[in-house]
Amino acid sequence: MPGTNYTYKFQPKDQIGSYFYYPTTGMHRAAGGYGGLRVNSRLLIPVPYADPEDDYTVLISDWYTKSHTQLKKFLDGGRTLGRPNGVLINGKAGKGDGSDAPLFTLKPGKSYRVRICNVGLKTSLNFRIQNHKMKLVEMEGSHVLQNDFDSLDVHVGQCYGTIVTANQEAKDYYMVASSRFLKSVITTTGLLRYEGGKGPASSQLPAGPVGWAWSLNQFRSFRWNLTASAARPNPQGSYHYGKINITRTIKLVNTQGKVDGKLRYALNGVSHTDPETPLKLAEYFGISDKVFKYNIITDNPTTEETKNIKIEPNVINITHRTFIEVVFENHEKSVQSWHLNGYSFFAVAVEPGTWTPEKRKNYNLLDAVSRHTVQVYPKCWAAILLTFDNCGMWNIRSENTERRYLGQQLYVSVLSPEKSLRDEYNMPETSLQCGLVKSTPKPANPYAGA
């Protein structure tokens, strides 16, 4: 609550890798309200690369000269944020004239873990380092087959873990982050310095890629490392997701339009709005019917259903432990980036056109990367597969901040039929309450049925 502190404790037992944190309320992310998170493997579990000399986090983002409060006013007034004014690396825009202080220092001959996250509001970014290859080793909690890249497209909300070796002439080099899919490219730099190096970085920056076909092909090159262990000792590839029968297909179509003269974004014709009583609180206290309705969208929306936008809480039910196929279909001209809370999923395909069941023959059912974000290019679709085995109320949202803020998100309610503490814990006694349950005593052990 305003003016108070709250300590959140959690156990990162089932995921390793590179992440970042930020508040999902308001527009605090635009004011630098974010930071990197590193979850390392337990010492007894080997990782598929040698221990690096050091571990660096690179947070790249778009940037607006307007304050976060002004940007919020734009959105509340039904306006778009528009084109960003710049790009930042770890909160700074490099001058590029040799006068910048180095962000990181490298020892010649040593290798470094470099984690790259796009923490921006809406812009896909490309990241590269002068004269250096980046060996991709991890992506959002999964070890991947290791390939060298000159540059990486990092879409909003995504994180990549790389290994960079200081194997060039000892001097300064620029890290470069530039916008993708905008009419004009916005670029910034950050300085790397070799210990004992002599000489400034070259003013000749490496060029970035052009077009989204290049980016799509890079996505297709990413593969799960089937023999490596992640958070648990068993190899990642011991989970054969491609052999599990799909029990339900949910197609989510993103649209935009005006409601009462103001811009809104929607999924399957519904633009989500948060009720006064948080959704999980309403469900936990048994008053869901007073706050929202379940399943107001269909699994396979028609053109008629997506044409007109209505504003209300968007919550769907998914049966616990079912294996679900979710298809994101993007009929718009901009790149979308989607995130699912509480889960990792297998991003089995991203392709141009419109999805049909026949497209399943093109799925990667062997070594698609298990991750928590996926991008969808203009006039394209993406398919993900996962088992909903984590009870709770989970958010599927656009990582594009203005789209999320203006309704392009929904919630998935996954309840255990047994109401068992094995599947979901009771709400902590220190949890905050508001809305219709502000002064209501907590239910007595609602999940203690088994």
C-alpha positions in Angstrom: 0.0 0.0 0.0 1.2 3.6 -0.5 3.8 4.6 2.0 4.4 1.1 3.3 6.8 -1.8 2.6 5.9 -5.4 1.7 8.4 -8.3 1.7 7.6 -11.0 -0.9 9.3 -14.4 -0.3 9.4 -17.1 -2.9 11.3 -20.2 -3.8 12.8 -20.4 -7.3 13.0 -24.2 -7.3 11.9 -25.1 -10.8 13.5 -22.5 -13.0 17.0 -21.2 -13.7 18.2 -18.6 -16.0 17.8 -14.9 -16.9 14.8 -12.8 -16.0 13.9 -9.3 -14.9 11.4 -7.8 -12.5 9.1 -4.7 -12.9 5.8 -3.5 -11.5 2.8 -4.3 -13.7 0.6 -1.5 -12.3 0.7 2.0 -13.7 3.6 3.0 -15.9 6.5 2.7 -13.5 8.5 0.6 -15.9 8.9 3.8 -18.1 10.6 5.5 -15.1 13.2 2.8 -14.7 11.2 0.5 -12.3 12.9 -2.7 -13.4 16.0 -4.8 -12.7 17.7 -8.1 -13.7 17.2 -11.4 -11.9 19.6 -14.3 -12.1 18.6 -17.8 -11.0 21.7 -20.0 -11.0 21.7 -23.8 -11.1 22.4 -25.7 -7.9 26.0 -26.7 -7.5 25.3 -30.4 -7.9 23.7 -29.9 -11.3 26.2 -29.3 -14.2 25.7 -26.6 -16.7 26.7 -27.1 -20.4 29.5 -24.5 -20.4 32.5 -23.6 -18.4 32.2 -21.2 -15.4 32.5 -17.7 -16.8 35.0 -15.1 -15.4 32.0 -12.9 -14.5 28.3 -12.4 -15.0 26.9 -9.2 -16.6 23.3 -8.2 -17.1 22.5 -5.9 -20.1 19.0 -4.3 -19.9 18.0 -2.7 -23.2 14.9 -0.6 -23.6 13.2 2.1 -25.6 12.9 5.5 -23.9 10.5 8.4 -23.9 11.2 12.0 -22.9 7.8 12.3 -21.3 7.4 11.3 -17.7 5.7 8.0 -16.7 2.8 10.1 -15.3 2.4 11.9 -18.6 2.6 8.6 -20.6 -0.1 7.2 -18.3 -2.3 10.3 -19.0 -1.9 9.6 -22.8 -3.2 6.0 -22.3 -6.0 7.0 -20.0 -7.1 9.5 -22.6 -7.2 6.9 -25.3 -4.0 7.9 -27.0 -1.1 5.8 -28.2 2.4 6.3 -26.7 3.7 6.9 -30.2 7.3 6.4 -31.4 10.0 6.3 -28.7 12.5 9.1 -28.4 15.6 6.9 -27.8 17.1 3.6 -26.8 18.9 2.9 -23.6 21.5 0.3 -22.4 21.3 -0.1 -18.6 19.5 3.2 -18.3 22.0 5.2 -20.3 22.3 6.5 -23.9 25.9 6.4 -25.1 27.4 9.5 -26.6 29.4 7.3 -29.0 32.3 9.8 -29.1 34.7 7.8 -26.9 34.0 9.9 -23.8 31.5 7.3 -22.2 32.6 5.4 -19.1 32.8 1.7 -19.7 29.7 -0.3 -18.6 31.8 -3.5 -18.3 35.4 -4.4 -18.2 36.8 -7.6 -19.8 40.1 -9.5 -19.1 41.7 -10.6 -22.4 41.2 -14.3 -23.1 38.4 -14.7 -20.6 34.8 -15.6 -21.2 31.8 -13.8 -19.7 28.1 -14.6 -19.2 26.2 -11.7 -20.8 22.5 -11.7 -20.1 20.4 -9.5 -22.4 16.8 -8.5 -21.6 14.5 -6.2 -23.4 12.8 -4.3 -20.6 11.3 -1.6 -22.8 7.7 -0.5 -23.3 6.9 -1.5 -26.9 9.9 -1.7 -29.2 11.7 -4.8 -30.5 15.5 -4.3 -30.3 18.5 -5.8 -31.9 21.7 -6.2 -29.8 25.2 -6.8 -31.0 28.8 -6.2 -30.0 31.6 -4.8 -32.2 33.9 -7.6 -33.5 32.5 -10.2 -31.0 30.3 -13.2 -31.4 27.7 -14.1 -28.8 27.2 -17.8 -28.1 23.6 -18.3 -27.1 23.4 -20.8 -24.2 20.2 -20.1 -22.3 16.8 -18.5 -23.0 14.2 -17.7 -20.3 15.1 -20.7 -18.1 16.1 -23.2 -20.7 19.5 -24.3 -21.9 19.6 -24.2 -25.7 21.8 -25.7 -28.4 24.8 -23.4 -28.5 25.2 -21.3 -31.7 27.2 -18.2 -32.3 25.3 -15.0 -33.3 26.6 -11.7 -34.6 23.4 -10.1 -33.3 20.1 -11.1 -31.6 16.6 -9.7 -32.0 15.2 -9.3 -28.4 11.5 -8.6 -28.4 9.8 -6.9 -25.5 9.9 -9.0 -22.3 12.4 -11.5 -23.6 15.8 -12.5 -22.1 18.8 -14.3 -23.6 21.8 -15.7 -21.8 25.0 -15.7 -23.9 28.7 -16.3 -23.5 31.1 -13.6 -24.9 34.8 -14.3 -25.1 37.3 -11.4 -25.0 39.3 -12.7 -27.9 39.9 -9.5 -29.8 42.6 -6.8 -29.8 42.8 -5.3 -26.3 40.9 -1.9 -26.6 37.4 -0.5 -26.4 34.4 -1.9 -28.2 30.8 -0.8 -28.5 27.7 -2.7 -27.5 24.9 -1.6 -29.9 21.2 -1.7 -29.3 18.9 -0.5 -32.1 15.2 -0.4 -32.8 13.5 -2.9 -35.1 10.4 -2.6 -37.3 10.2 1.2 -37.1 10.3 3.5 -40.1 13.5 5.0 -38.9 16.1 3.2 -36.8 17.0 4.5 -33.3 20.4 3.4 -32.0 22.4 3.7 -28.8 25.8 2.3 -27.6 27.4 1.2 -24.4 31.2 0.8 -23.9 33.1 -2.5 -23.3 36.7 -2.0 -22.2 39.5 -4.6 -22.2 41.8 -4.4 -19.1 45.1 -2.9 -20.1 43.7 -2.1 -23.5 44.8 0.8 -25.6 42.8 2.6 -28.2 39.2 3.8 -28.5 36.3 1.9 -30.0 35.8 2.2 -33.7 33.2 4.7 -34.7 32.0 2.3 -37.4 29.1 0.5 -35.7 28.0 -3.0 -36.9 24.8 -2.8 -39.0 21.6 -4.3 -37.7 19.3 -6.6 -39.7 16.4 -5.4 -41.9 12.9 -6.8 -42.1 11.1 -9.4 -40.0 11.9 -12.4 -42.2 15.4 -12.3 -40.8 14.0 -12.3 -37.3 11.7 -15.2 -38.0 14.6 -17.3 -39.3 16.6 -16.6 -36.2 13.6 -17.8 -34.1 13.6 -21.0 -36.1 17.3 -21.6 -35.3 16.6 -21.8 -31.5 16.6 -25.3 -30.2 16.2 -26.9 -26.8 19.3 -28.6 -25.4 17.9 -32.1 -24.8 20.8 -33.5 -22.9 21.5 -30.6 -20.5 19.9 -30.4 -17.1 18.2 -27.2 -16.0 16.7 -26.8 -12.5 16.5 -30.5 -11.9 19.0 -33.3 -12.5 17.1 -35.0 -15.2 17.9 -33.9 -18.8 15.5 -31.3 -20.3 14.8 -33.7 -23.2 13.3 -36.4 -20.8 10.0 -34.5 -21.1 8.5 -35.6 -24.4 5.9 -32.9 -24.9 5.4 -33.8 -28.6 3.9 -37.2 -27.6 1.1 -35.7 -25.4 -2.4 -35.5 -26.8 -3.9 -32.0 -27.1 -7.1 -31.8 -25.1 -8.1 -28.2 -26.0 -7.2 -25.6 -28.5 -7.6 -21.9 -27.7 -7.1 -19.3 -30.4 -6.4 -15.7 -29.3 -6.8 -13.0 -31.9 -5.5 -9.5 -31.1 -7.4 -6.5 -32.4 -7.5 -2.8 -31.8 -10.3 -0.2 -32.1 -12.2 2.7 -30.5 -14.6 2.4 -27.6 -16.5 5.6 -26.8 -13.9 7.5 -28.9 -10.9 6.1 -27.0 -8.2 3.6 -28.1 -8.6 0.0 -26.8 -6.9 -3.3 -27.5 -8.6 -6.6 -27.2 -8.3 -10.4 -27.3 -11.2 -12.2 -29.1 -13.2 -9.0 -28.9 -12.8 -8.4 -25.2 -10.7 -5.6 -23.8 -9.8 -6.5 -20.2 -10.3 -4.2 -17.3 -9.3 -4.8 -13.7 -12.2 -4.8 -11.3 -12.0 -3.1 -7.9 -11.7 -6.6 -6.2 -8.8 -8.5 -7.6 -9.8 -11.6 -9.5 -8.0 -14.1 -7.3 -9.3 -12.6 -4.1 -12.9 -12.8 -5.5 -12.3 -16.5 -6.4 -10.6 -17.3 -3.1 -13.4 -15.7 -1.0 -16.1 -17.4 -3.1 -17.6 -14.2 -4.6 -16.6 -14.5 -8.2 -20.1 -14.1 -9.4 -20.2 -10.6 -7.9 -17.0 -9.5 -9.7 -16.7 -11.2 -13.1 -18.0 -13.9 -15.4 -15.9 -16.9 -16.6 -15.4 -17.7 -20.3 -16.9 -14.7 -22.0 -14.8 -15.4 -25.0 -14.9 -18.5 -27.3 -11.9 -20.7 -28.1 -12.3 -20.2 -31.8 -13.6 -16.6 -32.4 -15.4 -15.6 -35.6 -14.7 -12.4 -37.5 -18.0 -11.1 -36.1 -16.9 -11.7 -32.5 -13.6 -9.9 -32.9 -15.0 -7.0 -34.9 -16.6 -5.1 -32.0 -14.7 -4.5 -28.7 -16.4 -4.7 -25.3 -14.6 -3.8 -22.0 -14.9 -6.2 -19.1 -12.8 -8.6 -17.0 -11.6 -11.4 -19.3 -11.2 -14.7 -17.4 -11.2 -18.2 -18.8 -11.2 -21.6 -17.0 -8.7 -24.3 -17.9 -9.0 -27.7 -16.3 -6.1 -28.6 -14.0 -3.4 -30.8 -15.6 -4.7 -30.7 -19.2 -2.4 -30.3 -22.2 -3.4 -27.2 -24.1 -2.6 -25.7 -27.5 -2.7 -21.9 -27.6 -2.6 -20.1 -30.9 -1.8 -16.4 -31.1 -3.1 -14.9 -34.4 -1.9 -11.5 -35.4 -3.8 -9.8 -38.2 -2.2 -6.4 -37.6 0.9 -4.8 -39.1 3.0 -4.7 -35.9 5.0 -7.3 -34.1 3.3 -8.7 -31.0 5.1 -10.1 -27.9 3.1 -12.4 -25.5 3.9 -13.6 -22.0 2.2 -16.2 -19.8 2.6 -15.9 -16.0 3.3 -18.9 -13.8 4.3 -21.2 -16.7 6.9 -22.0 -19.3 5.5 -23.3 -22.6 6.9 -24.8 -25.8 6.9 -22.3 -28.7 6.5 -24.9 -31.4 5.8 -22.7 -34.4 5.7 -19.1 -35.8 4.5 -18.8 -39.4 3.0 -16.4 -41.8 -0.7 -16.5 -42.7 -3.7 -17.8 -40.8 -3.6 -20.9 -38.5 -5.6 -24.0 -39.3 -5.3 -27.5 -37.7 -3.4 -28.7 -40.8 -0.5 -26.4 -39.8 0.3 -28.8 -36.9 2.4 -30.8 -39.4 4.9 -27.9 -39.2 5.2 -27.9 -35.4 8.6 -28.6 -33.8 7.5 -31.5 -31.6 11.1 -32.5 -30.5 13.2 -29.6 -29.4 11.2 -26.4 -29.3 12.5 -24.1 -26.5 10.6 -24.1 -23.2 10.2 -20.4 -22.5 7.6 -17.8 -21.2 7.4 -15.3 -24.1 6.8 -15.6 -27.8 6.7 -13.0 -30.6 4.2 -13.0 -33.4 5.2 -11.1 -36.6 2.7 -9.1 -38.7 0.0 -11.2 -40.5 1.4 -14.3 -38.7 0.5 -16.8 -36.0 2.4 -18.5 -33.2 1.5 -21.8 -31.5 2.5 -22.9 -28.0 1.9 -26.1 -26.1 1.9 -26.6 -22.3 0.4 -28.5 -19.4 -1.6 -26.3 -17.0 -0.4 -28.0 -13.9 0.1 -24.9 -11.7 -3.0 -23.9 -9.9 -3.8 -20.2 -9.6 -5.0 -17.2 -11.5 -2.5 -16.5 -14.3 -2.1 -13.6 -16.7 -1.7 -14.0 -20.5 -0.7 -10.5 -21.7 0.8 -8.5 -24.4 4.3 -7.4 -23.4 3.7 -4.2 -25.3 2.9 -1.9 -22.4 0.3 0.3 -24.1 -1.5 -2.8 -25.4 -1.5 -4.5 -22.0 -2.6 -1.2 -20.2 -5.5 -0.7 -22.7 -6.9 -4.2 -22.4 -4.9 -6.7 -24.4 -4.6 -9.4 -21.7 -6.7 -12.0 -20.0 -6.5 -14.3 -17.0 -6.6 -18.1 -16.8 -8.1 -19.7 -13.7 -6.7 -23.1 -13.0 -8.3 -24.7 -10.0 -7.7 -28.1 -8.4 -10.9 -30.2 -8.3 -9.6 -31.8 -5.0 -9.0 -28.4 -3.4 -5.8 -29.8 -2.1 -2.8 -28.1 -0.4 -0.8 -30.4 -2.7 -1.9 -28.3 -5.6 -2.4 -24.8 -4.2 -1.4 -23.2 -0.9 -3.8 -21.2 1.2 -3.4 -17.4 1.0 -0.7 -16.1 3.4 -1.9 -14.4 6.5 0.0 -11.3 5.5 -1.7 -10.9 2.2 -3.4 -7.6 1.4 -7.2 -7.4 1.0 -9.2 -4.8 -0.8 -12.4 -4.2 -2.7 -15.4 -6.3 -1.6 -13.3 -8.4 0.7 -11.3 -5.6 2.4 -12.6 -6.4 5.9 -13.7 -10.0 5.4 -12.1 -12.7 7.5 -10.1 -15.2 5.4 -11.8 -18.5 4.7 -10.7 -21.3 7.0 -8.3 -23.6 5.0 -10.1 -23.5 1.6 -7.5 -25.8 0.1 -7.3 -28.3 2.9 -9.7 -30.8 1.4 -7.0 -33.4 0.8 
